[in-house]
Protein backbone atom coordinates (compact mmCIF):
# COMPACT_ATOMS: atom_id res chain seq x y z
CA UNK A 1 0.00 0.00 0.00
CA UNK A 2 1.10 3.46 -0.71
CA UNK A 3 1.47 6.36 1.66
CA UNK A 4 -1.82 7.94 0.56
CA UNK A 5 -3.86 4.78 1.11
CA UNK A 6 -2.24 4.32 4.53
CA UNK A 7 -3.19 7.88 5.49
CA UNK A 8 -6.76 7.38 4.27
CA UNK A 9 -7.10 4.10 6.19
CA UNK A 10 -5.42 5.43 9.36
CA UNK A 11 -8.72 6.15 11.16
CA UNK A 12 -9.64 2.49 10.73
CA UNK A 13 -6.42 1.18 12.31
CA UNK A 14 -8.05 0.38 15.69
CA UNK A 15 -10.74 -1.65 13.94
CA UNK A 16 -8.19 -3.54 11.85
CA UNK A 17 -6.07 -4.16 14.95
CA UNK A 18 -9.08 -5.37 16.91
CA UNK A 19 -10.08 -7.76 14.14
CA UNK A 20 -6.52 -9.14 14.04
CA UNK A 21 -6.55 -9.69 17.81
CA UNK A 22 -9.90 -11.49 17.63
CA UNK A 23 -8.56 -13.77 14.87
CA UNK A 24 -5.50 -14.59 16.98
CA UNK A 25 -7.60 -15.42 20.05
CA UNK A 26 -9.92 -17.59 17.97
CA UNK A 27 -6.99 -19.44 16.39
CA UNK A 28 -5.46 -20.15 19.81
CA UNK A 29 -8.80 -21.29 21.26
CA UNK A 30 -9.27 -23.72 18.37
CA UNK A 31 -5.72 -25.02 18.78
CA UNK A 32 -6.33 -25.75 22.46
CA UNK A 33 -9.80 -27.20 21.81
CA UNK A 34 -8.46 -29.68 19.25
CA UNK A 35 -5.17 -30.50 21.02
CA UNK A 36 -5.03 -34.33 21.28
CA UNK A 37 -3.16 -34.23 24.60
CA UNK A 38 -5.81 -31.98 26.13
CA UNK A 39 -8.59 -34.21 24.81
CA UNK A 40 -6.91 -37.31 26.26
CA UNK A 41 -6.60 -35.55 29.63
CA UNK A 42 -10.31 -34.70 29.51
CA UNK A 43 -11.10 -38.34 28.75
CA UNK A 44 -9.07 -39.42 31.78
CA UNK A 45 -10.87 -36.90 34.01
CA UNK A 46 -14.19 -38.08 32.65
CA UNK A 47 -13.36 -41.67 33.53
CA UNK A 48 -12.32 -40.58 37.04
CA UNK A 49 -15.67 -38.83 37.46
CA UNK A 50 -17.49 -42.00 36.40
CA UNK A 51 -15.50 -44.16 38.82
CA UNK A 52 -16.12 -41.68 41.65
CA UNK A 53 -19.86 -41.77 40.95
CA UNK A 54 -19.97 -38.07 40.07
CA UNK A 55 -21.63 -38.71 36.70
CA UNK A 56 -23.95 -41.39 35.33
CA UNK A 57 -23.06 -43.96 32.71
CA UNK A 58 -25.29 -42.13 30.21
CA UNK A 59 -23.55 -38.82 30.86
CA UNK A 60 -20.18 -40.54 30.53
CA UNK A 61 -21.17 -42.09 27.18
CA UNK A 62 -22.48 -38.79 25.81
CA UNK A 63 -19.42 -36.78 26.83
CA UNK A 64 -17.02 -39.52 25.77
CA UNK A 65 -18.57 -39.54 22.28
CA UNK A 66 -18.11 -35.75 22.05
CA UNK A 67 -14.47 -36.00 23.11
CA UNK A 68 -13.75 -38.86 20.71
CA UNK A 69 -15.31 -36.87 17.86
CA UNK A 70 -13.02 -33.94 18.74
CA UNK A 71 -10.02 -36.28 18.88
CA UNK A 72 -10.87 -37.74 15.49
CA UNK A 73 -11.19 -34.25 14.01
CA UNK A 74 -7.85 -33.27 15.54
CA UNK A 75 -6.10 -36.35 14.19
CA UNK A 76 -7.47 -35.82 10.68
CA UNK A 77 -6.61 -32.12 10.57
CA UNK A 78 -2.89 -32.79 11.02
CA UNK A 79 -2.41 -29.37 12.63
CA UNK A 80 -1.35 -30.69 16.01
CA UNK A 81 1.56 -32.72 17.27
CA UNK A 82 -0.24 -34.50 20.11
CA UNK A 83 2.29 -33.38 22.68
CA UNK A 84 0.11 -30.76 24.32
CA UNK A 85 1.70 -27.88 22.47
CA UNK A 86 -0.33 -27.86 19.27
CA UNK A 87 1.44 -27.05 16.04
Beta strands, then each sheet from edge to edge (+ up, - down):
end
